[in-house]
Amino acid sequence: MDVAPLADRRRHNSMVILRKPVARLTAAALERFLTRARRAVKLRGTVNVLVATSGELRMLNRRFRGLDKPTDVLSFAPLPDQDSKFAGDLAVSADMAARNARLLGHPPAAEVKLLVLHGLLHLAGYDHESDSGEMARREERLRQQLGLPSALIGRGQGASRRPGREPHRPQAARAATAARRRLR
């Protein structure tokens, strides 16, 4: 498991944990990208990122969204009564990122970064299922600004279709928040 050094976590106000290795990606490199992307999205507060297996994402998806299947990225918004310096958590499937990267012809590290960007936009309040393309346009601009491959939204047939998976459900953040409240 690769974890970004403590000094970097303090400076960048985040924590990145690579429980599943990704080719040519270190926790420190992903943390640097997270900092740049968070600033570009204009999202204030701490964002923690877990890169894990599809099995772990499936478990999180089942627990917080009631969907017993893996997914590529989950966004967990902060609870309403949490410190305003906390923006949320992201969980990314290294397995799905590697598979999608292979299908789309770019490095797995780039796909993980793209998933982090997508999750950050959800934490910032964007919802591509109900915003008439606003999130897609923002993601495309940020993708170009950050030097990333094609955006998640609009890759497949439908606006929310991605290779090898069911349509994305951005309600994950709201459902996860409600589930965490019930666990208290």
mmCIF file of the C-alpha atoms, coordinates in Angstrom:
data_MODEL
# 
_entry.id   MODEL 
# 
loop_
_atom_site.group_PDB 
_atom_site.id 
_atom_site.type_symbol 
_atom_site.label_atom_id 
_atom_site.label_alt_id 
_atom_site.label_comp_id 
_atom_site.label_asym_id 
_atom_site.label_entity_id 
_atom_site.label_seq_id 
_atom_site.pdbx_PDB_ins_code 
_atom_site.Cartn_x 
_atom_site.Cartn_y 
_atom_site.Cartn_z 
_atom_site.occupancy 
_atom_site.B_iso_or_equiv 
_atom_site.pdbx_formal_charge 
_atom_site.auth_seq_id 
_atom_site.auth_comp_id 
_atom_site.auth_asym_id 
_atom_site.auth_atom_id 
_atom_site.pdbx_PDB_model_num 
ATOM 1   C CA . MET A 1 1   ? 0.000   0.000  0.000   1.00 0.00 ? 1   MET A CA 1 
ATOM 2   C CA . ASP A 1 2   ? 1.336   3.416  -0.998  1.00 0.00 ? 2   ASP A CA 1 
ATOM 3   C CA . VAL A 1 3   ? 0.390   6.432  1.124   1.00 0.00 ? 3   VAL A CA 1 
ATOM 4   C CA . ALA A 1 4   ? 1.465   9.999  0.419   1.00 0.00 ? 4   ALA A CA 1 
ATOM 5   C CA . PRO A 1 5   ? 4.015   11.273 2.977   1.00 0.00 ? 5   PRO A CA 1 
ATOM 6   C CA . LEU A 1 6   ? 2.636   13.056 6.055   1.00 0.00 ? 6   LEU A CA 1 
ATOM 7   C CA . ALA A 1 7   ? 4.343   16.336 5.179   1.00 0.00 ? 7   ALA A CA 1 
ATOM 8   C CA . ASP A 1 8   ? 2.617   16.334 1.785   1.00 0.00 ? 8   ASP A CA 1 
ATOM 9   C CA . ARG A 1 9   ? -0.748  15.566 3.391   1.00 0.00 ? 9   ARG A CA 1 
ATOM 10  C CA . ARG A 1 10  ? -0.424  18.601 5.658   1.00 0.00 ? 10  ARG A CA 1 
ATOM 11  C CA . ARG A 1 11  ? 0.696   20.904 2.872   1.00 0.00 ? 11  ARG A CA 1 
ATOM 12  C CA . HIS A 1 12  ? -1.916  19.755 0.353   1.00 0.00 ? 12  HIS A CA 1 
ATOM 13  C CA . ASN A 1 13  ? -4.707  19.209 2.863   1.00 0.00 ? 13  ASN A CA 1 
ATOM 14  C CA . SER A 1 14  ? -5.544  15.720 1.603   1.00 0.00 ? 14  SER A CA 1 
ATOM 15  C CA . MET A 1 15  ? -4.702  12.048 1.918   1.00 0.00 ? 15  MET A CA 1 
ATOM 16  C CA . VAL A 1 16  ? -4.197  9.608  -0.939  1.00 0.00 ? 16  VAL A CA 1 
ATOM 17  C CA . ILE A 1 17  ? -4.045  5.870  -0.330  1.00 0.00 ? 17  ILE A CA 1 
ATOM 18  C CA . LEU A 1 18  ? -3.156  3.441  -3.127  1.00 0.00 ? 18  LEU A CA 1 
ATOM 19  C CA . ARG A 1 19  ? -4.371  0.102  -1.779  1.00 0.00 ? 19  ARG A CA 1 
ATOM 20  C CA . LYS A 1 20  ? -4.168  -1.296 -5.312  1.00 0.00 ? 20  LYS A CA 1 
ATOM 21  C CA . PRO A 1 21  ? -1.095  -0.246 -7.318  1.00 0.00 ? 21  PRO A CA 1 
ATOM 22  C CA . VAL A 1 22  ? -1.554  1.535  -10.633 1.00 0.00 ? 22  VAL A CA 1 
ATOM 23  C CA . ALA A 1 23  ? 1.177   1.476  -13.273 1.00 0.00 ? 23  ALA A CA 1 
ATOM 24  C CA . ARG A 1 24  ? 3.316   4.638  -13.198 1.00 0.00 ? 24  ARG A CA 1 
ATOM 25  C CA . LEU A 1 25  ? 1.303   6.254  -10.407 1.00 0.00 ? 25  LEU A CA 1 
ATOM 26  C CA . THR A 1 26  ? 2.492   6.936  -6.876  1.00 0.00 ? 26  THR A CA 1 
ATOM 27  C CA . ALA A 1 27  ? 0.423   8.292  -4.015  1.00 0.00 ? 27  ALA A CA 1 
ATOM 28  C CA . ALA A 1 28  ? 2.575   11.439 -4.049  1.00 0.00 ? 28  ALA A CA 1 
ATOM 29  C CA . ALA A 1 29  ? 1.974   11.980 -7.793  1.00 0.00 ? 29  ALA A CA 1 
ATOM 30  C CA . LEU A 1 30  ? -1.769  11.479 -7.397  1.00 0.00 ? 30  LEU A CA 1 
ATOM 31  C CA . GLU A 1 31  ? -1.795  13.869 -4.445  1.00 0.00 ? 31  GLU A CA 1 
ATOM 32  C CA . ARG A 1 32  ? -0.054  16.531 -6.558  1.00 0.00 ? 32  ARG A CA 1 
ATOM 33  C CA . PHE A 1 33  ? -2.666  16.014 -9.280  1.00 0.00 ? 33  PHE A CA 1 
ATOM 34  C CA . LEU A 1 34  ? -5.466  16.121 -6.684  1.00 0.00 ? 34  LEU A CA 1 
ATOM 35  C CA . THR A 1 35  ? -4.203  19.477 -5.433  1.00 0.00 ? 35  THR A CA 1 
ATOM 36  C CA . ARG A 1 36  ? -4.080  20.925 -8.973  1.00 0.00 ? 36  ARG A CA 1 
ATOM 37  C CA . ALA A 1 37  ? -7.493  19.508 -9.883  1.00 0.00 ? 37  ALA A CA 1 
ATOM 38  C CA . ARG A 1 38  ? -9.126  20.634 -6.627  1.00 0.00 ? 38  ARG A CA 1 
ATOM 39  C CA . ARG A 1 39  ? -7.870  24.174 -7.254  1.00 0.00 ? 39  ARG A CA 1 
ATOM 40  C CA . ALA A 1 40  ? -9.048  24.078 -10.884 1.00 0.00 ? 40  ALA A CA 1 
ATOM 41  C CA . VAL A 1 41  ? -12.516 22.913 -9.777  1.00 0.00 ? 41  VAL A CA 1 
ATOM 42  C CA . LYS A 1 42  ? -12.421 25.633 -7.077  1.00 0.00 ? 42  LYS A CA 1 
ATOM 43  C CA . LEU A 1 43  ? -13.309 23.081 -4.419  1.00 0.00 ? 43  LEU A CA 1 
ATOM 44  C CA . ARG A 1 44  ? -12.242 24.129 -0.937  1.00 0.00 ? 44  ARG A CA 1 
ATOM 45  C CA . GLY A 1 45  ? -11.386 21.716 1.816   1.00 0.00 ? 45  GLY A CA 1 
ATOM 46  C CA . THR A 1 46  ? -9.776  18.377 2.374   1.00 0.00 ? 46  THR A CA 1 
ATOM 47  C CA . VAL A 1 47  ? -10.403 15.615 -0.158  1.00 0.00 ? 47  VAL A CA 1 
ATOM 48  C CA . ASN A 1 48  ? -9.226  12.102 0.617   1.00 0.00 ? 48  ASN A CA 1 
ATOM 49  C CA . VAL A 1 49  ? -8.762  9.548  -2.168  1.00 0.00 ? 49  VAL A CA 1 
ATOM 50  C CA . LEU A 1 50  ? -8.705  5.770  -1.894  1.00 0.00 ? 50  LEU A CA 1 
ATOM 51  C CA . VAL A 1 51  ? -7.602  3.764  -4.935  1.00 0.00 ? 51  VAL A CA 1 
ATOM 52  C CA . ALA A 1 52  ? -8.703  0.188  -4.370  1.00 0.00 ? 52  ALA A CA 1 
ATOM 53  C CA . THR A 1 53  ? -9.855  -2.997 -6.096  1.00 0.00 ? 53  THR A CA 1 
ATOM 54  C CA . SER A 1 54  ? -13.148 -3.482 -7.901  1.00 0.00 ? 54  SER A CA 1 
ATOM 55  C CA . GLY A 1 55  ? -14.177 -5.790 -5.067  1.00 0.00 ? 55  GLY A CA 1 
ATOM 56  C CA . GLU A 1 56  ? -13.705 -3.016 -2.537  1.00 0.00 ? 56  GLU A CA 1 
ATOM 57  C CA . LEU A 1 57  ? -15.638 -0.542 -4.705  1.00 0.00 ? 57  LEU A CA 1 
ATOM 58  C CA . ARG A 1 58  ? -18.390 -3.121 -5.106  1.00 0.00 ? 58  ARG A CA 1 
ATOM 59  C CA . MET A 1 59  ? -18.629 -3.436 -1.320  1.00 0.00 ? 59  MET A CA 1 
ATOM 60  C CA . LEU A 1 60  ? -18.790 0.353  -0.908  1.00 0.00 ? 60  LEU A CA 1 
ATOM 61  C CA . ASN A 1 61  ? -21.348 0.629  -3.711  1.00 0.00 ? 61  ASN A CA 1 
ATOM 62  C CA . ARG A 1 62  ? -23.510 -2.043 -2.045  1.00 0.00 ? 62  ARG A CA 1 
ATOM 63  C CA . ARG A 1 63  ? -23.208 -0.499 1.408   1.00 0.00 ? 63  ARG A CA 1 
ATOM 64  C CA . PHE A 1 64  ? -23.792 3.138  0.490   1.00 0.00 ? 64  PHE A CA 1 
ATOM 65  C CA . ARG A 1 65  ? -25.893 2.953  -2.679  1.00 0.00 ? 65  ARG A CA 1 
ATOM 66  C CA . GLY A 1 66  ? -27.587 -0.430 -2.402  1.00 0.00 ? 66  GLY A CA 1 
ATOM 67  C CA . LEU A 1 67  ? -26.098 -1.546 -5.743  1.00 0.00 ? 67  LEU A CA 1 
ATOM 68  C CA . ASP A 1 68  ? -24.326 -4.911 -5.653  1.00 0.00 ? 68  ASP A CA 1 
ATOM 69  C CA . LYS A 1 69  ? -21.878 -4.263 -8.489  1.00 0.00 ? 69  LYS A CA 1 
ATOM 70  C CA . PRO A 1 70  ? -18.514 -2.612 -8.934  1.00 0.00 ? 70  PRO A CA 1 
ATOM 71  C CA . THR A 1 71  ? -18.238 0.956  -10.117 1.00 0.00 ? 71  THR A CA 1 
ATOM 72  C CA . ASP A 1 72  ? -15.290 3.065  -11.228 1.00 0.00 ? 72  ASP A CA 1 
ATOM 73  C CA . VAL A 1 73  ? -15.625 6.040  -8.867  1.00 0.00 ? 73  VAL A CA 1 
ATOM 74  C CA . LEU A 1 74  ? -17.672 6.963  -5.812  1.00 0.00 ? 74  LEU A CA 1 
ATOM 75  C CA . SER A 1 75  ? -17.958 10.424 -4.282  1.00 0.00 ? 75  SER A CA 1 
ATOM 76  C CA . PHE A 1 76  ? -18.812 10.862 -0.615  1.00 0.00 ? 76  PHE A CA 1 
ATOM 77  C CA . ALA A 1 77  ? -19.912 14.372 0.287   1.00 0.00 ? 77  ALA A CA 1 
ATOM 78  C CA . PRO A 1 78  ? -19.337 15.555 3.859   1.00 0.00 ? 78  PRO A CA 1 
ATOM 79  C CA . LEU A 1 79  ? -22.086 15.300 6.418   1.00 0.00 ? 79  LEU A CA 1 
ATOM 80  C CA . PRO A 1 80  ? -23.901 18.620 6.946   1.00 0.00 ? 80  PRO A CA 1 
ATOM 81  C CA . ASP A 1 81  ? -22.506 19.026 10.468  1.00 0.00 ? 81  ASP A CA 1 
ATOM 82  C CA . GLN A 1 82  ? -18.889 18.222 9.519   1.00 0.00 ? 82  GLN A CA 1 
ATOM 83  C CA . ASP A 1 83  ? -16.069 20.727 9.566   1.00 0.00 ? 83  ASP A CA 1 
ATOM 84  C CA . SER A 1 84  ? -16.332 23.113 6.613   1.00 0.00 ? 84  SER A CA 1 
ATOM 85  C CA . LYS A 1 85  ? -12.668 22.388 5.855   1.00 0.00 ? 85  LYS A CA 1 
ATOM 86  C CA . PHE A 1 86  ? -13.655 18.894 4.667   1.00 0.00 ? 86  PHE A CA 1 
ATOM 87  C CA . ALA A 1 87  ? -14.883 18.622 1.050   1.00 0.00 ? 87  ALA A CA 1 
ATOM 88  C CA . GLY A 1 88  ? -15.380 14.839 0.898   1.00 0.00 ? 88  GLY A CA 1 
ATOM 89  C CA . ASP A 1 89  ? -13.915 11.465 0.017   1.00 0.00 ? 89  ASP A CA 1 
ATOM 90  C CA . LEU A 1 90  ? -13.397 9.680  -3.290  1.00 0.00 ? 90  LEU A CA 1 
ATOM 91  C CA . ALA A 1 91  ? -12.963 5.971  -3.955  1.00 0.00 ? 91  ALA A CA 1 
ATOM 92  C CA . VAL A 1 92  ? -11.564 4.848  -7.324  1.00 0.00 ? 92  VAL A CA 1 
ATOM 93  C CA . SER A 1 93  ? -11.360 1.332  -8.749  1.00 0.00 ? 93  SER A CA 1 
ATOM 94  C CA . ALA A 1 94  ? -7.827  0.662  -10.005 1.00 0.00 ? 94  ALA A CA 1 
ATOM 95  C CA . ASP A 1 95  ? -9.126  -2.438 -11.812 1.00 0.00 ? 95  ASP A CA 1 
ATOM 96  C CA . MET A 1 96  ? -11.814 -0.591 -13.754 1.00 0.00 ? 96  MET A CA 1 
ATOM 97  C CA . ALA A 1 97  ? -9.454  2.299  -14.449 1.00 0.00 ? 97  ALA A CA 1 
ATOM 98  C CA . ALA A 1 98  ? -6.886  -0.130 -15.933 1.00 0.00 ? 98  ALA A CA 1 
ATOM 99  C CA . ARG A 1 99  ? -9.518  -1.870 -18.053 1.00 0.00 ? 99  ARG A CA 1 
ATOM 100 C CA . ASN A 1 100 ? -11.041 1.373  -19.341 1.00 0.00 ? 100 ASN A CA 1 
ATOM 101 C CA . ALA A 1 101 ? -7.585  2.800  -20.047 1.00 0.00 ? 101 ALA A CA 1 
ATOM 102 C CA . ARG A 1 102 ? -6.734  -0.294 -22.092 1.00 0.00 ? 102 ARG A CA 1 
ATOM 103 C CA . LEU A 1 103 ? -10.008 -0.005 -24.049 1.00 0.00 ? 103 LEU A CA 1 
ATOM 104 C CA . LEU A 1 104 ? -9.513  3.716  -24.663 1.00 0.00 ? 104 LEU A CA 1 
ATOM 105 C CA . GLY A 1 105 ? -5.789  3.579  -25.418 1.00 0.00 ? 105 GLY A CA 1 
ATOM 106 C CA . HIS A 1 106 ? -4.282  5.698  -22.658 1.00 0.00 ? 106 HIS A CA 1 
ATOM 107 C CA . PRO A 1 107 ? -2.283  4.953  -19.480 1.00 0.00 ? 107 PRO A CA 1 
ATOM 108 C CA . PRO A 1 108 ? -4.083  3.665  -16.360 1.00 0.00 ? 108 PRO A CA 1 
ATOM 109 C CA . ALA A 1 109 ? -2.597  6.552  -14.346 1.00 0.00 ? 109 ALA A CA 1 
ATOM 110 C CA . ALA A 1 110 ? -4.360  9.036  -16.646 1.00 0.00 ? 110 ALA A CA 1 
ATOM 111 C CA . GLU A 1 111 ? -7.650  7.172  -16.203 1.00 0.00 ? 111 GLU A CA 1 
ATOM 112 C CA . VAL A 1 112 ? -7.334  7.288  -12.398 1.00 0.00 ? 112 VAL A CA 1 
ATOM 113 C CA . LYS A 1 113 ? -6.729  11.044 -12.612 1.00 0.00 ? 113 LYS A CA 1 
ATOM 114 C CA . LEU A 1 114 ? -9.754  11.438 -14.862 1.00 0.00 ? 114 LEU A CA 1 
ATOM 115 C CA . LEU A 1 115 ? -11.881 9.537  -12.342 1.00 0.00 ? 115 LEU A CA 1 
ATOM 116 C CA . VAL A 1 116 ? -10.579 11.777 -9.551  1.00 0.00 ? 116 VAL A CA 1 
ATOM 117 C CA . LEU A 1 117 ? -11.500 14.875 -11.583 1.00 0.00 ? 117 LEU A CA 1 
ATOM 118 C CA . HIS A 1 118 ? -14.979 13.448 -12.212 1.00 0.00 ? 118 HIS A CA 1 
ATOM 119 C CA . GLY A 1 119 ? -15.424 12.749 -8.499  1.00 0.00 ? 119 GLY A CA 1 
ATOM 120 C CA . LEU A 1 120 ? -14.225 16.238 -7.554  1.00 0.00 ? 120 LEU A CA 1 
ATOM 121 C CA . LEU A 1 121 ? -16.877 17.758 -9.799  1.00 0.00 ? 121 LEU A CA 1 
ATOM 122 C CA . HIS A 1 122 ? -19.531 15.721 -7.991  1.00 0.00 ? 122 HIS A CA 1 
ATOM 123 C CA . LEU A 1 123 ? -18.168 16.929 -4.633  1.00 0.00 ? 123 LEU A CA 1 
ATOM 124 C CA . ALA A 1 124 ? -18.435 20.471 -6.004  1.00 0.00 ? 124 ALA A CA 1 
ATOM 125 C CA . GLY A 1 125 ? -22.144 19.895 -6.617  1.00 0.00 ? 125 GLY A CA 1 
ATOM 126 C CA . TYR A 1 126 ? -22.270 18.964 -10.305 1.00 0.00 ? 126 TYR A CA 1 
ATOM 127 C CA . ASP A 1 127 ? -24.703 16.237 -11.428 1.00 0.00 ? 127 ASP A CA 1 
ATOM 128 C CA . HIS A 1 128 ? -24.496 15.173 -15.089 1.00 0.00 ? 128 HIS A CA 1 
ATOM 129 C CA . GLU A 1 129 ? -27.808 13.356 -14.900 1.00 0.00 ? 129 GLU A CA 1 
ATOM 130 C CA . SER A 1 130 ? -29.771 16.528 -14.241 1.00 0.00 ? 130 SER A CA 1 
ATOM 131 C CA . ASP A 1 131 ? -27.711 19.566 -15.288 1.00 0.00 ? 131 ASP A CA 1 
ATOM 132 C CA . SER A 1 132 ? -28.333 19.741 -19.064 1.00 0.00 ? 132 SER A CA 1 
ATOM 133 C CA . GLY A 1 133 ? -24.664 19.173 -19.904 1.00 0.00 ? 133 GLY A CA 1 
ATOM 134 C CA . GLU A 1 134 ? -23.146 21.717 -17.519 1.00 0.00 ? 134 GLU A CA 1 
ATOM 135 C CA . MET A 1 135 ? -20.921 19.119 -15.809 1.00 0.00 ? 135 MET A CA 1 
ATOM 136 C CA . ALA A 1 136 ? -19.851 17.635 -19.143 1.00 0.00 ? 136 ALA A CA 1 
ATOM 137 C CA . ARG A 1 137 ? -18.762 21.042 -20.433 1.00 0.00 ? 137 ARG A CA 1 
ATOM 138 C CA . ARG A 1 138 ? -16.901 21.837 -17.214 1.00 0.00 ? 138 ARG A CA 1 
ATOM 139 C CA . GLU A 1 139 ? -15.221 18.421 -17.163 1.00 0.00 ? 139 GLU A CA 1 
ATOM 140 C CA . GLU A 1 140 ? -14.114 18.820 -20.790 1.00 0.00 ? 140 GLU A CA 1 
ATOM 141 C CA . ARG A 1 141 ? -12.561 22.249 -20.101 1.00 0.00 ? 141 ARG A CA 1 
ATOM 142 C CA . LEU A 1 142 ? -10.794 20.982 -16.979 1.00 0.00 ? 142 LEU A CA 1 
ATOM 143 C CA . ARG A 1 143 ? -9.650  17.813 -18.740 1.00 0.00 ? 143 ARG A CA 1 
ATOM 144 C CA . GLN A 1 144 ? -7.938  19.916 -21.396 1.00 0.00 ? 144 GLN A CA 1 
ATOM 145 C CA . GLN A 1 145 ? -6.496  22.321 -18.821 1.00 0.00 ? 145 GLN A CA 1 
ATOM 146 C CA . LEU A 1 146 ? -5.077  19.413 -16.795 1.00 0.00 ? 146 LEU A CA 1 
ATOM 147 C CA . GLY A 1 147 ? -3.831  17.472 -19.848 1.00 0.00 ? 147 GLY A CA 1 
ATOM 148 C CA . LEU A 1 148 ? -6.096  14.442 -19.447 1.00 0.00 ? 148 LEU A CA 1 
ATOM 149 C CA . PRO A 1 149 ? -7.594  12.092 -22.090 1.00 0.00 ? 149 PRO A CA 1 
ATOM 150 C CA . SER A 1 150 ? -11.246 12.123 -23.207 1.00 0.00 ? 150 SER A CA 1 
ATOM 151 C CA . ALA A 1 151 ? -13.784 13.005 -20.551 1.00 0.00 ? 151 ALA A CA 1 
ATOM 152 C CA . LEU A 1 152 ? -15.923 10.410 -18.798 1.00 0.00 ? 152 LEU A CA 1 
ATOM 153 C CA . ILE A 1 153 ? -19.215 11.986 -19.695 1.00 0.00 ? 153 ILE A CA 1 
ATOM 154 C CA . GLY A 1 154 ? -20.124 11.287 -23.290 1.00 0.00 ? 154 GLY A CA 1 
ATOM 155 C CA . ARG A 1 155 ? -17.594 8.495  -23.932 1.00 0.00 ? 155 ARG A CA 1 
ATOM 156 C CA . GLY A 1 156 ? -20.198 5.932  -24.881 1.00 0.00 ? 156 GLY A CA 1 
ATOM 157 C CA . GLN A 1 157 ? -23.656 5.946  -26.477 1.00 0.00 ? 157 GLN A CA 1 
ATOM 158 C CA . GLY A 1 158 ? -25.443 7.941  -23.776 1.00 0.00 ? 158 GLY A CA 1 
ATOM 159 C CA . ALA A 1 159 ? -24.302 10.981 -21.890 1.00 0.00 ? 159 ALA A CA 1 
ATOM 160 C CA . SER A 1 160 ? -23.685 8.945  -18.757 1.00 0.00 ? 160 SER A CA 1 
ATOM 161 C CA . ARG A 1 161 ? -22.437 5.682  -20.321 1.00 0.00 ? 161 ARG A CA 1 
ATOM 162 C CA . ARG A 1 162 ? -18.874 4.526  -19.747 1.00 0.00 ? 162 ARG A CA 1 
ATOM 163 C CA . PRO A 1 163 ? -17.105 1.434  -21.083 1.00 0.00 ? 163 PRO A CA 1 
ATOM 164 C CA . GLY A 1 164 ? -17.739 -1.789 -19.239 1.00 0.00 ? 164 GLY A CA 1 
ATOM 165 C CA . ARG A 1 165 ? -20.190 -0.583 -16.652 1.00 0.00 ? 165 ARG A CA 1 
ATOM 166 C CA . GLU A 1 166 ? -23.679 0.519  -15.888 1.00 0.00 ? 166 GLU A CA 1 
ATOM 167 C CA . PRO A 1 167 ? -24.583 4.209  -16.135 1.00 0.00 ? 167 PRO A CA 1 
ATOM 168 C CA . HIS A 1 168 ? -23.076 6.377  -13.389 1.00 0.00 ? 168 HIS A CA 1 
ATOM 169 C CA . ARG A 1 169 ? -25.390 7.321  -10.537 1.00 0.00 ? 169 ARG A CA 1 
ATOM 170 C CA . PRO A 1 170 ? -24.240 10.656 -9.070  1.00 0.00 ? 170 PRO A CA 1 
ATOM 171 C CA . GLN A 1 171 ? -26.680 10.274 -6.209  1.00 0.00 ? 171 GLN A CA 1 
ATOM 172 C CA . ALA A 1 172 ? -23.937 8.176  -4.573  1.00 0.00 ? 172 ALA A CA 1 
ATOM 173 C CA . ALA A 1 173 ? -22.716 11.156 -2.604  1.00 0.00 ? 173 ALA A CA 1 
ATOM 174 C CA . ARG A 1 174 ? -26.171 11.890 -1.194  1.00 0.00 ? 174 ARG A CA 1 
ATOM 175 C CA . ALA A 1 175 ? -26.926 8.217  -0.494  1.00 0.00 ? 175 ALA A CA 1 
ATOM 176 C CA . ALA A 1 176 ? -23.530 7.718  1.162   1.00 0.00 ? 176 ALA A CA 1 
ATOM 177 C CA . THR A 1 177 ? -24.074 10.764 3.348   1.00 0.00 ? 177 THR A CA 1 
ATOM 178 C CA . ALA A 1 178 ? -27.455 9.419  4.475   1.00 0.00 ? 178 ALA A CA 1 
ATOM 179 C CA . ALA A 1 179 ? -25.975 5.968  5.124   1.00 0.00 ? 179 ALA A CA 1 
ATOM 180 C CA . ARG A 1 180 ? -23.093 7.392  7.162   1.00 0.00 ? 180 ARG A CA 1 
ATOM 181 C CA . ARG A 1 181 ? -25.607 9.380  9.206   1.00 0.00 ? 181 ARG A CA 1 
ATOM 182 C CA . ARG A 1 182 ? -27.490 6.157  9.988   1.00 0.00 ? 182 ARG A CA 1 
ATOM 183 C CA . LEU A 1 183 ? -24.227 4.473  11.088  1.00 0.00 ? 183 LEU A CA 1 
ATOM 184 C CA . ARG A 1 184 ? -23.597 7.099  13.772  1.00 0.00 ? 184 ARG A CA 1 
# 
